[in-house]
Amino acid sequence: MCIAMPGKVISLDGAKGRVDFSGNVVDVNMQLIDAKPGDYVLVHAGCALEVMEKSKAEELMDLFRELEEIGL
């Protein structure tokens, strides 16, 4: 199963962005969207798919955290 994860854009360098996923900072392809540092994005397979509202991103991050805590 594949899932997309929300993260916060830290910086941009052309088509590449640095995105923070709960403390793990990863290089992400940003070519499909128009994001800026501070935005929350939904990322799948190393590509940002959409810019998200902060509240929606936080809700998803909380759900993933809960799943991790119960071992799923």
Backbone hydrogen bonds, N-H to C=O, Kabsch-Sander energy under -0.5 kcal/mol:
donor,donor_aa,acceptor,acceptor_aa,energy
5,M,43,V,-2.9
7,G,41,V,-2.2
8,K,20,D,-2.2
9,V,39,D,-3.1
10,I,18,R,-3.7
11,S,18,R,-1.2
13,D,16,K,-3.3
16,K,13,D,-1.7
17,G,28,V,-2.8
18,R,11,S,-2.6
19,V,17,G,-0.6
19,V,26,V,-2.9
20,D,8,K,-3.1
21,F,19,V,-0.6
21,F,24,N,-3.1
22,S,20,D,-0.7
24,N,21,F,-1.6
25,V,23,G,-0.7
26,V,19,V,-2.6
26,V,24,N,-0.5
28,V,17,G,-3.0
29,N,46,G,-3.1
30,M,15,A,-3.6
33,I,30,M,-1.3
35,A,33,I,-0.7
38,G,9,V,-2.7
39,D,36,K,-2.4
40,Y,52,M,-0.7
41,V,7,G,-2.8
42,L,50,E,-2.4
43,V,5,M,-3.1
43,V,41,V,-0.5
44,H,47,C,-2.5
47,C,44,H,-1.9
48,A,29,N,-2.9
49,L,42,L,-3.7
50,E,42,L,-0.9
52,M,40,Y,-3.6
57,A,53,E,-2.4
58,E,54,K,-2.7
59,E,55,S,-2.0
60,L,56,K,-2.2
61,M,57,A,-2.6
62,D,58,E,-2.4
63,L,59,E,-2.0
64,F,60,L,-2.6
65,R,61,M,-2.2
66,E,62,D,-2.4
67,L,63,L,-2.3
68,E,64,F,-2.2
69,E,65,R,-2.1
70,I,66,E,-1.6
71,G,68,E,-1.0
72,L,67,L,-2.7
